[in-house]
Structure formats: structure tokens, C-alpha cells
Amino acid sequence: MVSVSIDVENGILTGEILERQKDKASAESKYRIRGETVMREGIEIIVKLGATGKVVIITVYALLEEEGGDEL
């Protein structure tokens, strides 16, 4: 069994940014990244850059086989 944090890290490192969203109230940008876990399963991670410049993970979800498209 692989650690969830390793899967998230791998998803970010192997992934690509699908979308950038701008928060109207705070003007912060959020990024939707699609990548793969270490077991080569689909994963999406929503992140933002924190005040210190570090990546802040907002949410993570696994993709099902039929979720191959770019739908939200």
C-alpha cells in the first residue's frame, strides 16, 4: 500500500495544469492539476500558492475510468 501523500506528490509532479481559477473576493488563483498516482491511476489536485510561496493543497480526488474528460 502506498502513502496518500506520495500519491498526491506524484500527481503534482507528473501532472499538468488543466485550469486556473481566480477567486473574485481574494484575487487568489487556484490551479486544477491532473496527474497519476504511483500505481498509474488518475488523480486531480486543486492547489493554490500560499503567502509564503508554498503549495497549499485544497482538495484531492481520484478519477474513475470513465472520468477521462475535462469536465468539472
DRENLO-554977 format. One record per residue (C-alpha): x, y, z; residue in three letters. Coordinates in steps of 0.1 Angstrom, whole numbers, plus 5000, padded with zeros to 4 digits. Example, Ala and Ser with C-alpha at 12.3 -4.5 7.8 and 13.67 -1.06 7.14 Angstrom:
BEGIN
512349555078ALA/513749895071SER/
***
This chain:
BEGIN
500050005000MET/501350344990VAL/501050655012SER/498450915001VAL/500951195005SER/503251014980ILE/500350974956ASP/499551354959VAL/503151454954GLU/503451224924ASN/500251364909GLY/501551714911ILE/504951624897LEU/503551414868THR/500551634862GLY/499651924841GLU/497652234849ILE/494252194833LEU/492752514846GLU/493452834866ARG/490652994885GLN/490753344901LYS/488853404934ASP/486853724930LYS/486953814967ALA/490653754975SER/492153764939ALA/494053444947GLU/494553184919SER/493652824923LYS/495052554900TYR/493452224889ARG/496251964882ILE/495651624867ARG/498351364871GLY/498951004881GLU/499450814914THR/502450584917VAL/500150304907MET/499450504874ARG/495850584884GLU/494250924876GLY/494251184903ILE/493351554904GLU/494651804929ILE/493352154935ILE/496152384948VAL/496952744954LYS/500252924963LEU/500253034999GLY/501653365013ALA/505053205018THR/505153074982GLY/504552714992LYS/501952504975VAL/498752464996VAL/496652164987ILE/492952244988ILE/491451914977THR/492451584961VAL/490251324943TYR/490751004924ALA/489550974888LEU/487350684877LEU/488050514844GLU/485050694827GLU/486251034840GLU/488851084814GLY/487551404801GLY/488051764813ASP/484651814829GLU/484451984862LEU/
***
